[in-house]
Amino acid sequence: RLKIPLLFGYDVIHGHKTIFPIPLAESCSWDLEAIEKAARVAAIEASALGINWTFAPMVDICRDPRWGRIMEGAGEDPFLGTQIGLARV
């Protein structure tokens, strides 16, 4: 009634319909091309279902294993984290 558009947000951290390895595991490969392709597939699948806001990629540099969401990042190396962030975006 207020004409406010509905915005769907979803965690598309390691795939949507097609599931890929978690980001921390992907970063161990240093295969930026494969990481970029996985992010592209996840984006296409999510947008095809009407999801227009995702909480990915997570580009924090994780150095404290007590943080429960550490698996969503690319590890503790700033260089690798930067390269993976660029590949995902």
MOHU-V22708 format. One record per residue. N is the residue number from 1. PHI is phi in whole degrees, 0 to 359 (* if undefined). PSI is psi in whole degrees, 0 to 359 (none if undefined). D_LAST is the distance of its C-alpha to the last C-alpha in Angstrom with 2 decimals. Layout:
{{N/PHI/PSI/D_LAST} {N/PHI/PSI/D_LAST}}
//
This chain:
{{1/*/334/35.14} {2/267/359/33.22} {3/61/35/30.74} {4/268/123/27.73} {5/293/147/24.89} {6/277/130/23.85} {7/244/119/20.31} {8/263/123/19.23} {9/245/145/16.92} {10/207/147/16.30} {11/282/106/15.10} {12/245/63/12.81} {13/281/318/12.42} {14/222/50/13.52} {15/114/170/13.98} {16/239/276/15.93} {17/279/317/18.99} {18/271/125/18.22} {19/261/131/17.98} {20/249/170/16.37} {21/301/155/17.39} {22/298/154/16.39} {23/305/322/13.57} {24/298/321/16.46} {25/290/319/18.09} {26/299/322/15.17} {27/295/334/14.88} {28/295/339/18.58} {29/278/335/18.09} {30/58/20/16.10} {31/266/86/15.10} {32/295/328/11.64} {33/294/316/12.28} {34/294/322/13.27} {35/295/318/10.38} {36/296/317/8.00} {37/296/319/10.84} {38/297/317/11.24} {39/295/322/7.90} {40/294/315/8.82} {41/299/315/12.31} {42/298/319/11.70} {43/294/318/10.01} {44/297/315/12.95} {45/296/316/15.45} {46/294/316/14.66} {47/292/330/14.71} {48/295/335/17.83} {49/265/7/19.53} {50/90/9/18.93} {51/278/119/16.41} {52/243/13/14.66} {53/209/118/13.36} {54/241/157/11.73} {55/259/54/11.96} {56/208/150/8.87} {57/276/155/7.35} {58/267/117/10.46} {59/247/21/10.32} {60/294/147/14.09} {61/270/114/16.29} {62/261/121/18.85} {63/234/357/22.36} {64/244/106/24.63} {65/295/350/25.21} {66/284/347/27.03} {67/284/121/23.86} {68/294/344/23.62} {69/251/23/19.85} {70/297/334/19.30} {71/291/347/18.22} {72/277/348/14.87} {73/259/180/13.76} {74/261/17/13.65} {75/103/205/17.16} {76/250/1/18.99} {77/270/115/18.11} {78/299/323/16.27} {79/296/309/15.62} {80/297/318/14.21} {81/301/321/12.15} {82/295/313/10.64} {83/297/320/10.10} {84/290/321/8.56} {85/301/316/6.16} {86/297/318/5.31} {87/296/320/5.64} {88/289/321/3.79} {89/286/none/0.00}}
//
